[in-house]
Amino acid sequence: MNVQAPALQDPRLNRPEPFSLRDGGFFQRDRSIHPPAHAPGYKSSVLRSPRQPLLSIENSVSEITGPVFGHNDLGPLDNDLIRNYAKDGDPVGERIIVHGRVLDETGRGVPNTLVEFWQANAGGRYRHKKDTYLAPIDPNFGGCGRALSDDTGYYYFRTVKPGPYPWRNFVNSWRPAHIHFSVFGSGFAQRLITQMYFEGDPLIPVCPILTTIPDKDALDRLVAPLDLNASTPFDSLAYRFDIVLRGQRSTYFENRTAGN
């Protein structure tokens, strides 16, 4: 029998414009803040990086007109990773709330944006058949969810803090604790993907992936600060992660071909 938890509430209660088009296509990304495609310190990039110049392809009508998401597409527990996979109790780990706003380059909230998130469990293991890390699978934690931003661009979800894990880059390479994000706009070509890290994590400055980012400000924008004002007393700490789609303060996204 599931352990009942209090209903997930908007963290703001605890406190004392769509993606743009230009000439029939999306704005292109500012590539100057991105790491090079070929980064030997990140071993996987050696085989993944292109050997030929990138091609610019015009957006088709289908790419810029859909899909459209609404509240009817989401389940009542989609933004509660503590309860949405629970079988006979709560998952193990530090309970946290992640919240923030999806913003455009002027600081305006972007409404009705589908925000998806997925992560490892508190031991640093994903619920995936190819993850063979020795940390155990948590039977009460699925590690994925989604939310829709409101009229002000605000989103939030509840989860457990993911653990760091080793990976086969070089000897003793570790990934900092992180949560993956996908942000879906009004067109297929607008899906943006990034990762959120946690303030104060000592693995951030030594992560072989993060050290490929040449712009320190861009790296800092991937780190979510602790937000005690949005925390739930005796239950969950909160972290604030605003996602900025374009402009000088834009969030660094992994899939470079998408416009920002």
C-alpha positions in Angstrom: 0.0 0.0 0.0 1.4 3.4 -1.0 2.5 5.8 1.8 0.4 8.9 1.4 2.2 12.2 1.2 0.7 15.7 1.4 -0.4 17.2 -2.0 2.4 19.0 -3.9 1.8 22.7 -3.7 3.2 25.6 -5.5 6.5 26.5 -3.6 5.7 30.2 -3.9 3.0 29.7 -1.3 5.8 29.0 1.2 7.4 32.4 0.6 7.0 35.4 3.3 6.1 35.3 -25.0 6.4 32.3 -26.9 9.7 31.3 -28.7 10.2 33.9 -31.4 10.2 33.4 -35.2 12.1 35.4 -37.7 11.7 35.3 -41.5 9.7 32.1 -41.2 12.3 30.3 -39.1 13.6 30.3 -35.5 16.3 32.5 -34.1 19.7 30.9 -34.3 21.8 30.1 -31.3 24.8 32.2 -30.1 27.5 29.6 -30.5 30.3 31.7 -29.0 29.5 30.5 -25.4 29.4 26.8 -26.3 32.3 24.4 -26.0 34.0 23.1 -29.1 32.4 20.0 -30.7 35.8 18.2 -30.5 36.9 18.3 -26.9 39.5 15.5 -26.1 39.0 15.9 -22.4 35.4 14.7 -23.0 36.3 11.4 -24.6 32.9 10.7 -26.2 33.1 14.0 -28.2 36.1 12.7 -30.2 33.8 10.2 -32.1 30.6 12.3 -31.9 32.0 15.6 -33.3 31.4 16.4 -37.0 34.3 16.5 -39.4 32.6 18.7 -41.9 31.1 22.3 -41.6 27.6 22.4 -40.3 24.7 23.0 -42.8 22.0 25.5 -42.3 18.6 24.1 -43.1 15.4 26.1 -43.4 12.6 25.2 -41.0 9.6 23.4 -42.5 6.0 24.4 -41.7 5.5 21.2 -39.6 8.5 22.2 -37.5 7.3 25.6 -36.6 3.6 25.0 -36.0 3.4 22.1 -33.6 3.0 20.3 -31.3 0.8 22.2 -28.8 0.6 21.0 -25.2 -2.0 21.6 -22.6 -2.9 20.6 -19.1 -5.0 17.8 -20.3 -1.8 16.1 -21.6 -0.3 15.9 -18.0 -1.2 13.5 -15.2 -1.8 14.7 -11.6 1.5 13.3 -10.4 3.7 14.1 -13.4 5.5 16.8 -11.4 5.9 14.8 -8.3 8.7 12.3 -8.7 8.4 11.2 -5.1 5.0 9.8 -5.7 4.6 9.1 -9.4 6.4 5.8 -9.4 6.0 4.8 -5.7 4.9 1.2 -5.2 5.0 0.6 -1.4 6.6 3.7 0.1 8.6 6.8 -0.7 11.9 6.7 -2.5 15.1 6.9 -0.6 17.0 10.2 -0.5 17.0 13.9 0.3 13.6 15.4 -0.7 13.9 18.6 -2.7 11.8 21.0 -4.7 13.1 22.4 -8.0 11.3 25.5 -9.3 11.9 28.5 -11.5 10.6 30.3 -14.6 11.0 29.8 -18.4 12.1 33.3 -19.6 12.8 35.0 -23.0 15.7 37.3 -23.6 13.8 40.3 -22.1 13.0 38.5 -18.8 9.4 37.9 -19.7 7.8 34.6 -18.7 7.1 32.1 -21.5 3.7 30.4 -20.8 2.5 26.9 -21.7 6.0 25.5 -22.1 6.4 21.7 -21.6 9.3 21.2 -19.2 10.4 17.6 -18.9 13.0 16.3 -16.4 14.8 13.0 -15.7 17.6 12.0 -13.3 19.5 9.3 -11.4 18.2 8.2 -8.0 19.8 9.2 -4.7 22.5 6.5 -5.2 23.5 7.9 -8.6 21.8 5.2 -10.7 19.3 5.6 -13.6 16.4 3.3 -14.1 17.8 2.2 -17.5 18.9 -1.2 -18.7 22.3 0.1 -19.8 23.1 1.6 -16.4 25.2 -1.0 -14.6 26.5 1.1 -11.8 26.7 -0.8 -8.5 24.3 1.5 -6.7 20.9 -0.2 -6.2 17.7 0.5 -8.2 15.1 2.2 -6.0 11.8 0.3 -6.5 9.9 3.5 -5.6 11.6 5.9 -7.9 11.2 6.2 -11.6 13.3 9.3 -12.1 11.3 11.2 -14.7 8.4 13.7 -14.9 7.1 16.8 -16.6 5.3 20.1 -15.9 3.7 22.9 -17.9 4.7 26.5 -17.2 1.9 28.8 -16.1 0.9 32.2 -17.5 4.0 33.7 -15.9 6.4 31.0 -17.2 6.6 29.4 -13.7 7.1 25.7 -13.2 8.0 23.4 -10.2 8.4 19.8 -9.3 9.3 17.6 -6.3 11.9 14.9 -6.3 14.9 13.4 -4.4 18.3 14.9 -4.9 20.2 12.7 -7.4 23.6 11.2 -6.4 26.9 11.6 -8.3 28.2 8.6 -10.3 31.4 7.4 -12.0 31.6 7.1 -15.8 34.1 5.7 -18.2 35.7 8.8 -19.5 39.1 8.5 -17.9 40.2 6.9 -14.7 38.2 8.2 -11.7 35.9 10.5 -13.7 32.7 11.4 -11.9 29.6 13.3 -12.9 28.3 15.8 -10.4 24.7 15.4 -9.2 22.5 16.8 -11.9 19.0 16.8 -13.4 18.3 16.7 -17.2 15.8 19.2 -18.6 14.0 19.3 -21.9 12.1 22.5 -22.8 9.5 22.1 -25.6 8.2 25.2 -27.4 5.5 25.5 -30.0 7.4 23.6 -32.7 9.5 20.4 -33.0 12.6 22.4 -33.8 12.3 24.3 -30.6 13.1 21.4 -28.2 16.1 22.5 -26.0 18.0 20.2 -23.7 20.2 21.1 -20.7 21.3 20.0 -17.3 20.9 21.6 -13.9 23.6 21.3 -11.2 23.5 22.1 -7.5 25.2 25.0 -5.7 28.3 24.0 -3.8 28.9 20.6 -5.5 32.8 20.1 -5.4 32.6 17.9 -8.5 31.5 20.7 -10.8 34.9 22.3 -11.4 36.5 18.9 -12.1 33.8 17.4 -14.4 35.3 16.7 -17.8 32.1 17.7 -19.5 31.6 21.0 -17.7 35.2 22.1 -18.1 34.7 22.2 -21.8 32.4 25.2 -21.4 34.6 28.2 -22.2 32.2 30.9 -20.7 32.2 30.8 -16.9 29.0 32.9 -16.8 27.3 30.3 -19.0 28.5 27.5 -16.6 27.2 29.5 -13.6 23.8 29.7 -15.2 23.6 25.9 -15.0 24.0 25.8 -11.2 20.8 26.1 -9.2 21.2 28.0 -5.9 19.6 26.9 -2.7 16.3 28.8 -2.1 15.2 28.5 1.6 12.3 30.8 1.0 10.7 28.2 -1.2 11.6 25.2 1.0 8.9 23.2 2.9 9.8 23.2 6.6 10.6 19.7 7.9 10.1 18.2 4.5 12.0 19.5 1.5 14.8 22.0 0.6 14.3 24.0 -2.6 16.5 25.0 -5.5 15.8 27.8 -8.0 16.5 27.1 -11.7 15.4 29.7 -14.2 15.6 28.7 -17.9 16.5 31.6 -20.2 15.8 30.8 -23.8 17.7 33.5 -25.7 20.0 36.6 -25.2 23.2 37.2 -23.3 21.9 35.5 -20.2 20.5 32.4 -22.0 20.9 29.0 -20.5 23.4 26.7 -22.1 21.7 24.0 -24.1 23.2 20.7 -25.3 21.5 20.4 -28.7 23.1 23.2 -30.6 21.0 23.0 -33.7 18.0 24.3 -31.9 17.5 28.1 -32.1 17.7 30.4 -29.1 
